[in-house]
Amino acid sequence: MTKLTFKSSEGLKTLAEQTLKTTFFKMPYTNETTKEKGLWLVKDEGMYLMKAFAVSEKDMPVIYAESFDPYKDEDGWDR
């Protein structure tokens, strides 16, 4: 099993606090919402956590995993 370490403990705290305060969350790949709380773990040019609800971009951090580099760890997404 692979362990991800995230760069911003303050950003994670902000993301967690806003997630707990939020009522409606977006369902992935749809325009539907749910009351079930959650975050999105995203992988593209890296791996990161981000909000699954609507707030302005400046109000919400994107927290990148520092233990993953897509250019050095090509099979990391699979692990």
PDB file with SEQRES, HELIX, SHEET and CRYST1 records, atoms N, CA, C and O in Angstrom:
SEQRES   1 A   79  MET THR LYS LEU THR PHE LYS SER SER GLU GLY LEU LYS          
SEQRES   2 A   79  THR LEU ALA GLU GLN THR LEU LYS THR THR PHE PHE LYS          
SEQRES   3 A   79  MET PRO TYR THR ASN GLU THR THR LYS GLU LYS GLY LEU          
SEQRES   4 A   79  TRP LEU VAL LYS ASP GLU GLY MET TYR LEU MET LYS ALA          
SEQRES   5 A   79  PHE ALA VAL SER GLU LYS ASP MET PRO VAL ILE TYR ALA          
SEQRES   6 A   79  GLU SER PHE ASP PRO TYR LYS ASP GLU ASP GLY TRP ASP          
SEQRES   7 A   79  ARG                                                          
HELIX    1 AA1 SER A    9  LYS A   21  1                                  13    
HELIX    2 AA2 GLU A   57  ASP A   59  5                                   3    
SHEET    1 AA1 3 LEU A  39  LYS A  43  0                                        
SHEET    2 AA1 3 MET A  47  LYS A  51 -1                                        
SHEET    3 AA1 3 ILE A  63  TYR A  64 -1                                        
CRYST1    1.000    1.000    1.000  90.00  90.00  90.00 P 1           1          
ATOM      1  N   MET A   1       0.847  -1.181   0.000  1.00  0.00           N  
ATOM      2  CA  MET A   1       0.000   0.000   0.000  1.00  0.00           C  
ATOM      3  C   MET A   1       0.889   1.239   0.000  1.00  0.00           C  
ATOM      4  O   MET A   1       1.926   1.271   0.662  1.00  0.00           O  
ATOM      5  N   THR A   2       0.472   2.253  -0.746  1.00  0.00           N  
ATOM      6  CA  THR A   2       1.208   3.503  -0.838  1.00  0.00           C  
ATOM      7  C   THR A   2       0.632   4.514   0.132  1.00  0.00           C  
ATOM      8  O   THR A   2      -0.585   4.606   0.296  1.00  0.00           O  
ATOM      9  N   LYS A   3       1.501   5.269   0.773  1.00  0.00           N  
ATOM     10  CA  LYS A   3       1.077   6.310   1.711  1.00  0.00           C  
ATOM     11  C   LYS A   3       1.333   7.671   1.074  1.00  0.00           C  
ATOM     12  O   LYS A   3       2.433   7.944   0.593  1.00  0.00           O  
ATOM     13  N   LEU A   4       0.314   8.520   1.074  1.00  0.00           N  
ATOM     14  CA  LEU A   4       0.460   9.888   0.566  1.00  0.00           C  
ATOM     15  C   LEU A   4       0.641  10.841   1.741  1.00  0.00           C  
ATOM     16  O   LEU A   4      -0.047  10.734   2.755  1.00  0.00           O  
ATOM     17  N   THR A   5       1.562  11.758   1.591  1.00  0.00           N  
ATOM     18  CA  THR A   5       1.779  12.818   2.574  1.00  0.00           C  
ATOM     19  C   THR A   5       1.443  14.133   1.896  1.00  0.00           C  
ATOM     20  O   THR A   5       1.896  14.396   0.783  1.00  0.00           O  
ATOM     21  N   PHE A   6       0.645  14.962   2.568  1.00  0.00           N  
ATOM     22  CA  PHE A   6       0.206  16.211   1.959  1.00  0.00           C  
ATOM     23  C   PHE A   6       0.998  17.384   2.499  1.00  0.00           C  
ATOM     24  O   PHE A   6       1.391  17.394   3.666  1.00  0.00           O  
ATOM     25  N   LYS A   7       1.233  18.378   1.647  1.00  0.00           N  
ATOM     26  CA  LYS A   7       2.142  19.483   1.925  1.00  0.00           C  
ATOM     27  C   LYS A   7       1.636  20.472   2.964  1.00  0.00           C  
ATOM     28  O   LYS A   7       2.441  21.042   3.701  1.00  0.00           O  
ATOM     29  N   SER A   8       0.349  20.689   3.043  1.00  0.00           N  
ATOM     30  CA  SER A   8      -0.167  21.812   3.818  1.00  0.00           C  
ATOM     31  C   SER A   8      -1.073  21.360   4.956  1.00  0.00           C  
ATOM     32  O   SER A   8      -2.242  21.052   4.727  1.00  0.00           O  
ATOM     33  N   SER A   9      -0.552  21.315   6.178  1.00  0.00           N  
ATOM     34  CA  SER A   9      -1.405  20.948   7.304  1.00  0.00           C  
ATOM     35  C   SER A   9      -2.438  22.036   7.559  1.00  0.00           C  
ATOM     36  O   SER A   9      -3.564  21.726   7.947  1.00  0.00           O  
ATOM     37  N   GLU A  10      -2.086  23.305   7.351  1.00  0.00           N  
ATOM     38  CA  GLU A  10      -3.042  24.402   7.529  1.00  0.00           C  
ATOM     39  C   GLU A  10      -4.129  24.326   6.454  1.00  0.00           C  
ATOM     40  O   GLU A  10      -5.303  24.557   6.742  1.00  0.00           O  
ATOM     41  N   GLY A  11      -3.747  24.007   5.234  1.00  0.00           N  
ATOM     42  CA  GLY A  11      -4.714  23.849   4.154  1.00  0.00           C  
ATOM     43  C   GLY A  11      -5.663  22.690   4.408  1.00  0.00           C  
ATOM     44  O   GLY A  11      -6.859  22.790   4.134  1.00  0.00           O  
ATOM     45  N   LEU A  12      -5.128  21.578   4.936  1.00  0.00           N  
ATOM     46  CA  LEU A  12      -5.971  20.437   5.279  1.00  0.00           C  
ATOM     47  C   LEU A  12      -6.965  20.805   6.374  1.00  0.00           C  
ATOM     48  O   LEU A  12      -8.123  20.387   6.334  1.00  0.00           O  
ATOM     49  N   LYS A  13      -6.519  21.578   7.339  1.00  0.00           N  
ATOM     50  CA  LYS A  13      -7.399  22.014   8.426  1.00  0.00           C  
ATOM     51  C   LYS A  13      -8.529  22.884   7.868  1.00  0.00           C  
ATOM     52  O   LYS A  13      -9.689  22.695   8.236  1.00  0.00           O  
ATOM     53  N   THR A  14      -8.207  23.828   6.993  1.00  0.00           N  
ATOM     54  CA  THR A  14      -9.215  24.689   6.372  1.00  0.00           C  
ATOM     55  C   THR A  14     -10.199  23.864   5.552  1.00  0.00           C  
ATOM     56  O   THR A  14     -11.409  24.073   5.636  1.00  0.00           O  
ATOM     57  N   LEU A  15      -9.686  22.934   4.763  1.00  0.00           N  
ATOM     58  CA  LEU A  15     -10.531  22.079   3.946  1.00  0.00           C  
ATOM     59  C   LEU A  15     -11.469  21.244   4.820  1.00  0.00           C  
ATOM     60  O   LEU A  15     -12.655  21.125   4.511  1.00  0.00           O  
ATOM     61  N   ALA A  16     -10.958  20.673   5.891  1.00  0.00           N  
ATOM     62  CA  ALA A  16     -11.785  19.865   6.804  1.00  0.00           C  
ATOM     63  C   ALA A  16     -12.854  20.718   7.487  1.00  0.00           C  
ATOM     64  O   ALA A  16     -14.010  20.304   7.573  1.00  0.00           O  
ATOM     65  N   GLU A  17     -12.481  21.900   7.970  1.00  0.00           N  
ATOM     66  CA  GLU A  17     -13.444  22.776   8.641  1.00  0.00           C  
ATOM     67  C   GLU A  17     -14.576  23.179   7.703  1.00  0.00           C  
ATOM     68  O   GLU A  17     -15.743  23.135   8.092  1.00  0.00           O  
ATOM     69  N   GLN A  18     -14.247  23.571   6.475  1.00  0.00           N  
ATOM     70  CA  GLN A  18     -15.279  23.986   5.531  1.00  0.00           C  
ATOM     71  C   GLN A  18     -16.137  22.800   5.085  1.00  0.00           C  
ATOM     72  O   GLN A  18     -17.329  22.962   4.823  1.00  0.00           O  
ATOM     73  N   THR A  19     -15.542  21.620   4.998  1.00  0.00           N  
ATOM     74  CA  THR A  19     -16.313  20.421   4.648  1.00  0.00           C  
ATOM     75  C   THR A  19     -17.350  20.125   5.730  1.00  0.00           C  
ATOM     76  O   THR A  19     -18.493  19.794   5.416  1.00  0.00           O  
ATOM     77  N   LEU A  20     -16.962  20.240   6.997  1.00  0.00           N  
ATOM     78  CA  LEU A  20     -17.895  19.975   8.096  1.00  0.00           C  
ATOM     79  C   LEU A  20     -19.033  20.990   8.151  1.00  0.00           C  
ATOM     80  O   LEU A  20     -20.132  20.658   8.597  1.00  0.00           O  
ATOM     81  N   LYS A  21     -18.788  22.216   7.706  1.00  0.00           N  
ATOM     82  CA  LYS A  21     -19.806  23.272   7.742  1.00  0.00           C  
ATOM     83  C   LYS A  21     -20.753  23.223   6.542  1.00  0.00           C  
ATOM     84  O   LYS A  21     -21.822  23.833   6.578  1.00  0.00           O  
ATOM     85  N   THR A  22     -20.383  22.516   5.499  1.00  0.00           N  
ATOM     86  CA  THR A  22     -21.130  22.519   4.244  1.00  0.00           C  
ATOM     87  C   THR A  22     -22.248  21.475   4.270  1.00  0.00           C  
ATOM     88  O   THR A  22     -22.099  20.410   4.870  1.00  0.00           O  
ATOM     89  N   THR A  23     -23.368  21.790   3.614  1.00  0.00           N  
ATOM     90  CA  THR A  23     -24.522  20.901   3.600  1.00  0.00           C  
ATOM     91  C   THR A  23     -24.620  20.062   2.333  1.00  0.00           C  
ATOM     92  O   THR A  23     -24.913  18.869   2.407  1.00  0.00           O  
ATOM     93  N   PHE A  24     -24.379  20.668   1.169  1.00  0.00           N  
ATOM     94  CA  PHE A  24     -24.541  19.951  -0.094  1.00  0.00           C  
ATOM     95  C   PHE A  24     -23.208  19.772  -0.806  1.00  0.00           C  
ATOM     96  O   PHE A  24     -22.379  20.681  -0.846  1.00  0.00           O  
ATOM     97  N   PHE A  25     -23.022  18.594  -1.362  1.00  0.00           N  
ATOM     98  CA  PHE A  25     -21.783  18.220  -2.033  1.00  0.00           C  
ATOM     99  C   PHE A  25     -22.076  17.749  -3.448  1.00  0.00           C  
ATOM    100  O   PHE A  25     -23.111  17.133  -3.704  1.00  0.00           O  
ATOM    101  N   LYS A  26     -21.167  18.037  -4.358  1.00  0.00           N  
ATOM    102  CA  LYS A  26     -21.312  17.609  -5.748  1.00  0.00           C  
ATOM    103  C   LYS A  26     -20.988  16.125  -5.880  1.00  0.00           C  
ATOM    104  O   LYS A  26     -20.080  15.605  -5.232  1.00  0.00           O  
ATOM    105  N   MET A  27     -21.757  15.463  -6.737  1.00  0.00           N  
ATOM    106  CA  MET A  27     -21.479  14.070  -7.080  1.00  0.00           C  
ATOM    107  C   MET A  27     -20.499  14.090  -8.258  1.00  0.00           C  
ATOM    108  O   MET A  27     -20.688  14.870  -9.191  1.00  0.00           O  
ATOM    109  N   PRO A  28     -19.468  13.258  -8.237  1.00  0.00           N  
ATOM    110  CA  PRO A  28     -18.498  13.262  -9.345  1.00  0.00           C  
ATOM    111  C   PRO A  28     -19.166  12.949 -10.684  1.00  0.00           C  
ATOM    112  O   PRO A  28     -20.039  12.086 -10.772  1.00  0.00           O  
ATOM    113  N   TYR A  29     -18.742  13.664 -11.715  1.00  0.00           N  
ATOM    114  CA  TYR A  29     -19.150  13.438 -13.105  1.00  0.00           C  
ATOM    115  C   TYR A  29     -20.640  13.669 -13.369  1.00  0.00           C  
ATOM    116  O   TYR A  29     -21.162  13.200 -14.380  1.00  0.00           O  
ATOM    117  N   THR A  30     -21.331  14.385 -12.474  1.00  0.00           N  
ATOM    118  CA  THR A  30     -22.754  14.681 -12.666  1.00  0.00           C  
ATOM    119  C   THR A  30     -23.015  16.114 -12.221  1.00  0.00           C  
ATOM    120  O   THR A  30     -22.119  16.789 -11.713  1.00  0.00           O  
ATOM    121  N   ASN A  31     -24.239  16.568 -12.414  1.00  0.00           N  
ATOM    122  CA  ASN A  31     -24.671  17.859 -11.874  1.00  0.00           C  
ATOM    123  C   ASN A  31     -25.524  17.659 -10.629  1.00  0.00           C  
ATOM    124  O   ASN A  31     -26.173  18.598 -10.169  1.00  0.00           O  
ATOM    125  N   GLU A  32     -25.530  16.454 -10.082  1.00  0.00           N  
ATOM    126  CA  GLU A  32     -26.322  16.130  -8.903  1.00  0.00           C  
ATOM    127  C   GLU A  32     -25.555  16.465  -7.625  1.00  0.00           C  
ATOM    128  O   GLU A  32     -24.329  16.576  -7.627  1.00  0.00           O  
ATOM    129  N   THR A  33     -26.303  16.622  -6.543  1.00  0.00           N  
ATOM    130  CA  THR A  33     -25.701  16.872  -5.235  1.00  0.00           C  
ATOM    131  C   THR A  33     -26.184  15.821  -4.236  1.00  0.00           C  
ATOM    132  O   THR A  33     -27.159  15.108  -4.472  1.00  0.00           O  
ATOM    133  N   THR A  34     -25.473  15.751  -3.119  1.00  0.00           N  
ATOM    134  CA  THR A  34     -25.809  14.836  -2.039  1.00  0.00           C  
ATOM    135  C   THR A  34     -25.539  15.527  -0.711  1.00  0.00           C  
ATOM    136  O   THR A  34     -24.803  16.513  -0.663  1.00  0.00           O  
ATOM    137  N   LYS A  35     -26.125  15.020   0.363  1.00  0.00           N  
ATOM    138  CA  LYS A  35     -25.828  15.538   1.702  1.00  0.00           C  
ATOM    139  C   LYS A  35     -24.679  14.765   2.350  1.00  0.00           C  
ATOM    140  O   LYS A  35     -24.217  15.128   3.432  1.00  0.00           O  
ATOM    141  N   GLU A  36     -24.219  13.705   1.691  1.00  0.00           N  
ATOM    142  CA  GLU A  36     -23.121  12.909   2.210  1.00  0.00           C  
ATOM    143  C   GLU A  36     -21.815  13.681   2.054  1.00  0.00           C  
ATOM    144  O   GLU A  36     -21.428  14.039   0.942  1.00  0.00           O  
ATOM    145  N   LYS A  37     -21.141  13.934   3.167  1.00  0.00           N  
ATOM    146  CA  LYS A  37     -19.916  14.739   3.155  1.00  0.00           C  
ATOM    147  C   LYS A  37     -18.774  13.983   2.490  1.00  0.00           C  
ATOM    148  O   LYS A  37     -18.691  12.757   2.566  1.00  0.00           O  
ATOM    149  N   GLY A  38     -17.896  14.738   1.836  1.00  0.00           N  
ATOM    150  CA  GLY A  38     -16.757  14.097   1.201  1.00  0.00           C  
ATOM    151  C   GLY A  38     -15.791  15.093   0.591  1.00  0.00           C  
ATOM    152  O   GLY A  38     -16.081  16.284   0.487  1.00  0.00           O  
ATOM    153  N   LEU A  39     -14.645  14.587   0.193  1.00  0.00           N  
ATOM    154  CA  LEU A  39     -13.598  15.326  -0.521  1.00  0.00           C  
ATOM    155  C   LEU A  39     -13.307  14.566  -1.796  1.00  0.00           C  
ATOM    156  O   LEU A  39     -13.690  13.405  -1.937  1.00  0.00           O  
ATOM    157  N   TRP A  40     -12.629  15.221  -2.725  1.00  0.00           N  
ATOM    158  CA  TRP A  40     -12.199  14.533  -3.931  1.00  0.00           C  
ATOM    159  C   TRP A  40     -10.694  14.335  -3.891  1.00  0.00           C  
ATOM    160  O   TRP A  40      -9.941  15.276  -3.644  1.00  0.00           O  
ATOM    161  N   LEU A  41     -10.264  13.113  -4.135  1.00  0.00           N  
ATOM    162  CA  LEU A  41      -8.855  12.805  -4.348  1.00  0.00           C  
ATOM    163  C   LEU A  41      -8.668  12.775  -5.855  1.00  0.00           C  
ATOM    164  O   LEU A  41      -9.211  11.908  -6.540  1.00  0.00           O  
ATOM    165  N   VAL A  42      -7.898  13.725  -6.368  1.00  0.00           N  
ATOM    166  CA  VAL A  42      -7.753  13.927  -7.804  1.00  0.00           C  
ATOM    167  C   VAL A  42      -6.344  13.523  -8.228  1.00  0.00           C  
ATOM    168  O   VAL A  42      -5.372  13.753  -7.509  1.00  0.00           O  
ATOM    169  N   LYS A  43      -6.254  12.920  -9.403  1.00  0.00           N  
ATOM    170  CA  LYS A  43      -4.937  12.580  -9.955  1.00  0.00           C  
ATOM    171  C   LYS A  43      -4.885  13.039 -11.400  1.00  0.00           C  
ATOM    172  O   LYS A  43      -5.704  12.631 -12.223  1.00  0.00           O  
ATOM    173  N   ASP A  44      -3.932  13.877 -11.697  1.00  0.00           N  
ATOM    174  CA  ASP A  44      -3.641  14.282 -13.067  1.00  0.00           C  
ATOM    175  C   ASP A  44      -2.153  14.592 -13.121  1.00  0.00           C  
ATOM    176  O   ASP A  44      -1.349  13.663 -13.204  1.00  0.00           O  
ATOM    177  N   GLU A  45      -1.757  15.841 -13.077  1.00  0.00           N  
ATOM    178  CA  GLU A  45      -0.333  16.192 -13.025  1.00  0.00           C  
ATOM    179  C   GLU A  45       0.120  16.204 -11.567  1.00  0.00           C  
ATOM    180  O   GLU A  45       0.734  17.169 -11.112  1.00  0.00           O  
ATOM    181  N   GLY A  46      -0.172  15.164 -10.860  1.00  0.00           N  
ATOM    182  CA  GLY A  46       0.079  15.021  -9.443  1.00  0.00           C  
ATOM    183  C   GLY A  46      -1.165  14.467  -8.786  1.00  0.00           C  
ATOM    184  O   GLY A  46      -2.143  14.158  -9.468  1.00  0.00           O  
ATOM    185  N   MET A  47      -1.142  14.337  -7.474  1.00  0.00           N  
ATOM    186  CA  MET A  47      -2.320  13.912  -6.713  1.00  0.00           C  
ATOM    187  C   MET A  47      -2.616  14.981  -5.688  1.00  0.00           C  
ATOM    188  O   MET A  47      -1.703  15.537  -5.078  1.00  0.00           O  
ATOM    189  N   TYR A  48      -3.889  15.269  -5.497  1.00  0.00           N  
ATOM    190  CA  TYR A  48      -4.263  16.290  -4.533  1.00  0.00           C  
ATOM    191  C   TYR A  48      -5.677  16.096  -4.024  1.00  0.00           C  
ATOM    192  O   TYR A  48      -6.499  15.428  -4.653  1.00  0.00           O  
ATOM    193  N   LEU A  49      -5.945  16.694  -2.869  1.00  0.00           N  
ATOM    194  CA  LEU A  49      -7.282  16.735  -2.295  1.00  0.00           C  
ATOM    195  C   LEU A  49      -7.905  18.069  -2.630  1.00  0.00           C  
ATOM    196  O   LEU A  49      -7.226  19.095  -2.636  1.00  0.00           O  
ATOM    197  N   MET A  50      -9.193  18.058  -2.910  1.00  0.00           N  
ATOM    198  CA  MET A  50      -9.889  19.309  -3.150  1.00  0.00           C  
ATOM    199  C   MET A  50     -11.334  19.189  -2.678  1.00  0.00           C  
ATOM    200  O   MET A  50     -11.823  18.099  -2.384  1.00  0.00           O  
ATOM    201  N   LYS A  51     -11.990  20.315  -2.616  1.00  0.00           N  
ATOM    202  CA  LYS A  51     -13.369  20.394  -2.153  1.00  0.00           C  
ATOM    203  C   LYS A  51     -14.305  19.657  -3.101  1.00  0.00           C  
ATOM    204  O   LYS A  51     -14.020  19.514  -4.290  1.00  0.00           O  
ATOM    205  N   ALA A  52     -15.426  19.192  -2.560  1.00  0.00           N  
ATOM    206  CA  ALA A  52     -16.469  18.578  -3.379  1.00  0.00           C  
ATOM    207  C   ALA A  52     -17.740  19.416  -3.267  1.00  0.00           C  
ATOM    208  O   ALA A  52     -18.846  18.892  -3.400  1.00  0.00           O  
ATOM    209  N   PHE A  53     -17.581  20.719  -3.021  1.00  0.00           N  
ATOM    210  CA  PHE A  53     -18.715  21.621  -2.846  1.00  0.00           C  
ATOM    211  C   PHE A  53     -18.369  22.976  -3.423  1.00  0.00           C  
ATOM    212  O   PHE A  53     -17.208  23.256  -3.719  1.00  0.00           O  
ATOM    213  N   ALA A  54     -19.384  23.820  -3.585  1.00  0.00           N  
ATOM    214  CA  ALA A  54     -19.197  25.103  -4.269  1.00  0.00           C  
ATOM    215  C   ALA A  54     -18.825  26.219  -3.302  1.00  0.00           C  
ATOM    216  O   ALA A  54     -19.644  26.625  -2.477  1.00  0.00           O  
ATOM    217  N   VAL A  55     -17.620  26.705  -3.398  1.00  0.00           N  
ATOM    218  CA  VAL A  55     -17.153  27.939  -2.749  1.00  0.00           C  
ATOM    219  C   VAL A  55     -16.231  28.602  -3.759  1.00  0.00           C  
ATOM    220  O   VAL A  55     -15.803  27.965  -4.721  1.00  0.00           O  
ATOM    221  N   SER A  56     -15.926  29.859  -3.551  1.00  0.00           N  
ATOM    222  CA  SER A  56     -15.061  30.530  -4.517  1.00  0.00           C  
ATOM    223  C   SER A  56     -13.659  29.918  -4.488  1.00  0.00           C  
ATOM    224  O   SER A  56     -13.210  29.415  -3.457  1.00  0.00           O  
ATOM    225  N   GLU A  57     -12.989  29.968  -5.614  1.00  0.00           N  
ATOM    226  CA  GLU A  57     -11.654  29.385  -5.738  1.00  0.00           C  
ATOM    227  C   GLU A  57     -10.666  29.948  -4.719  1.00  0.00           C  
ATOM    228  O   GLU A  57      -9.838  29.207  -4.190  1.00  0.00           O  
ATOM    229  N   LYS A  58     -10.743  31.244  -4.441  1.00  0.00           N  
ATOM    230  CA  LYS A  58      -9.779  31.844  -3.519  1.00  0.00           C  
ATOM    231  C   LYS A  58     -10.006  31.410  -2.071  1.00  0.00           C  
ATOM    232  O   LYS A  58      -9.109  31.540  -1.238  1.00  0.00           O  
ATOM    233  N   ASP A  59     -11.196  30.896  -1.768  1.00  0.00           N  
ATOM    234  CA  ASP A  59     -11.517  30.496  -0.403  1.00  0.00           C  
ATOM    235  C   ASP A  59     -11.099  29.071  -0.062  1.00  0.00           C  
ATOM    236  O   ASP A  59     -11.139  28.685   1.106  1.00  0.00           O  
ATOM    237  N   MET A  60     -10.703  28.288  -1.048  1.00  0.00           N  
ATOM    238  CA  MET A  60     -10.456  26.886  -0.776  1.00  0.00           C  
ATOM    239  C   MET A  60      -9.119  26.436  -1.342  1.00  0.00           C  
ATOM    240  O   MET A  60      -8.866  26.595  -2.536  1.00  0.00           O  
ATOM    241  N   PRO A  61      -8.270  25.879  -0.505  1.00  0.00           N  
ATOM    242  CA  PRO A  61      -6.981  25.392  -0.993  1.00  0.00           C  
ATOM    243  C   PRO A  61      -7.110  24.062  -1.733  1.00  0.00           C  
ATOM    244  O   PRO A  61      -8.061  23.308  -1.528  1.00  0.00           O  
ATOM    245  N   VAL A  62      -6.158  23.800  -2.575  1.00  0.00           N  
ATOM    246  CA  VAL A  62      -5.951  22.489  -3.179  1.00  0.00           C  
ATOM    247  C   VAL A  62      -4.683  21.972  -2.518  1.00  0.00           C  
ATOM    248  O   VAL A  62      -3.650  22.640  -2.563  1.00  0.00           O  
ATOM    249  N   ILE A  63      -4.744  20.795  -1.904  1.00  0.00           N  
ATOM    250  CA  ILE A  63      -3.623  20.286  -1.127  1.00  0.00           C  
ATOM    251  C   ILE A  63      -2.950  19.150  -1.899  1.00  0.00           C  
ATOM    252  O   ILE A  63      -3.523  18.074  -2.068  1.00  0.00           O  
ATOM    253  N   TYR A  64      -1.736  19.405  -2.359  1.00  0.00           N  
ATOM    254  CA  TYR A  64      -0.998  18.430  -3.155  1.00  0.00           C  
ATOM    255  C   TYR A  64      -0.283  17.412  -2.276  1.00  0.00           C  
ATOM    256  O   TYR A  64       0.194  17.737  -1.189  1.00  0.00           O  
ATOM    257  N   ALA A  65      -0.217  16.174  -2.765  1.00  0.00           N  
ATOM    258  CA  ALA A  65       0.547  15.124  -2.098  1.00  0.00           C  
ATOM    259  C   ALA A  65       2.016  15.337  -2.428  1.00  0.00           C  
ATOM    260  O   ALA A  65       2.389  15.375  -3.601  1.00  0.00           O  
ATOM    261  N   GLU A  66       2.843  15.475  -1.417  1.00  0.00           N  
ATOM    262  CA  GLU A  66       4.267  15.702  -1.667  1.00  0.00           C  
ATOM    263  C   GLU A  66       5.018  14.398  -1.882  1.00  0.00           C  
ATOM    264  O   GLU A  66       6.145  14.407  -2.377  1.00  0.00           O  
ATOM    265  N   SER A  67       4.411  13.284  -1.520  1.00  0.00           N  
ATOM    266  CA  SER A  67       5.092  11.996  -1.646  1.00  0.00           C  
ATOM    267  C   SER A  67       4.850  11.345  -3.002  1.00  0.00           C  
ATOM    268  O   SER A  67       5.193  10.178  -3.195  1.00  0.00           O  
ATOM    269  N   PHE A  68       4.258  12.091  -3.953  1.00  0.00           N  
ATOM    270  CA  PHE A  68       3.986  11.536  -5.268  1.00  0.00           C  
ATOM    271  C   PHE A  68       4.460  12.493  -6.350  1.00  0.00           C  
ATOM    272  O   PHE A  68       4.099  13.670  -6.345  1.00  0.00           O  
ATOM    273  N   ASP A  69       5.255  12.000  -7.260  1.00  0.00           N  
ATOM    274  CA  ASP A  69       5.722  12.786  -8.405  1.00  0.00           C  
ATOM    275  C   ASP A  69       5.394  11.991  -9.668  1.00  0.00           C  
ATOM    276  O   ASP A  69       6.002  10.947  -9.905  1.00  0.00           O  
ATOM    277  N   PRO A  70       4.435  12.466 -10.494  1.00  0.00           N  
ATOM    278  CA  PRO A  70       4.012  11.687 -11.665  1.00  0.00           C  
ATOM    279  C   PRO A  70       5.123  11.476 -12.694  1.00  0.00           C  
ATOM    280  O   PRO A  70       5.020  10.585 -13.536  1.00  0.00           O  
ATOM    281  N   TYR A  71       6.169  12.274 -12.636  1.00  0.00           N  
ATOM    282  CA  TYR A  71       7.260  12.139 -13.596  1.00  0.00           C  
ATOM    283  C   TYR A  71       8.304  11.125 -13.144  1.00  0.00           C  
ATOM    284  O   TYR A  71       9.028  10.575 -13.973  1.00  0.00           O  
ATOM    285  N   LYS A  72       8.391  10.873 -11.845  1.00  0.00           N  
ATOM    286  CA  LYS A  72       9.364   9.922 -11.313  1.00  0.00           C  
ATOM    287  C   LYS A  72       8.719   8.610 -10.908  1.00  0.00           C  
ATOM    288  O   LYS A  72       9.393   7.582 -10.856  1.00  0.00           O  
ATOM    289  N   ASP A  73       7.438   8.629 -10.621  1.00  0.00           N  
ATOM    290  CA  ASP A  73       6.727   7.477 -10.069  1.00  0.00           C  
ATOM    291  C   ASP A  73       5.555   7.116 -10.993  1.00  0.00           C  
ATOM    292  O   ASP A  73       4.393   7.332 -10.651  1.00  0.00           O  
ATOM    293  N   GLU A  74       5.876   6.568 -12.156  1.00  0.00           N  
ATOM    294  CA  GLU A  74       4.877   6.361 -13.196  1.00  0.00           C  
ATOM    295  C   GLU A  74       3.757   5.402 -12.794  1.00  0.00           C  
ATOM    296  O   GLU A  74       2.633   5.565 -13.267  1.00  0.00           O  
ATOM    297  N   ASP A  75       4.014   4.420 -11.951  1.00  0.00           N  
ATOM    298  CA  ASP A  75       2.953   3.489 -11.556  1.00  0.00           C  
ATOM    299  C   ASP A  75       2.344   3.866 -10.203  1.00  0.00           C  
ATOM    300  O   ASP A  75       1.566   3.090  -9.647  1.00  0.00           O  
ATOM    301  N   GLY A  76       2.675   5.016  -9.675  1.00  0.00           N  
ATOM    302  CA  GLY A  76       2.152   5.465  -8.375  1.00  0.00           C  
ATOM    303  C   GLY A  76       0.644   5.591  -8.341  1.00  0.00           C  
ATOM    304  O   GLY A  76       0.033   5.350  -7.300  1.00  0.00           O  
ATOM    305  N   TRP A  77       0.020   5.966  -9.467  1.00  0.00           N  
ATOM    306  CA  TRP A  77      -1.435   6.085  -9.512  1.00  0.00           C  
ATOM    307  C   TRP A  77      -2.096   4.735  -9.264  1.00  0.00           C  
ATOM    308  O   TRP A  77      -3.153   4.659  -8.638  1.00  0.00           O  
ATOM    309  N   ASP A  78      -1.478   3.689  -9.750  1.00  0.00           N  
ATOM    310  CA  ASP A  78      -2.050   2.353  -9.596  1.00  0.00           C  
ATOM    311  C   ASP A  78      -1.921   1.823  -8.164  1.00  0.00           C  
ATOM    312  O   ASP A  78      -2.735   1.019  -7.709  1.00  0.00           O  
ATOM    313  N   ARG A  79      -0.887   2.288  -7.469  1.00  0.00           N  
ATOM    314  CA  ARG A  79      -0.703   1.830  -6.097  1.00  0.00           C  
ATOM    315  C   ARG A  79      -1.600   2.628  -5.185  1.00  0.00           C  
ATOM    316  O   ARG A  79      -1.606   2.405  -3.974  1.00  0.00           O  
TER     317      ARG A  79                                                      
END                                                                             
